[in-house]
């Protein structure tokens, strides 16, 4: 499925460095969240439903993705 993201308002985390090696996110009107590579703004983006994004954030907060 392809989604028109031309009107998305992309942002980087406040911790991002100016080197450009980071991801950008956009909160979409339907509650979804889009993620893309800041070095390739015209490239593909991953789009997560609100439920998927909430599950990801919960995993981050719980340390699910921490390195062993």
Secondary structure, DSSP 8 states (H G I E B T S, - for coil): -----TT---B--TT--TTS-SEEEEE-TTS-EEEEEGGGTTS-EEEE-HHHHHHHHHHHHTTTT---
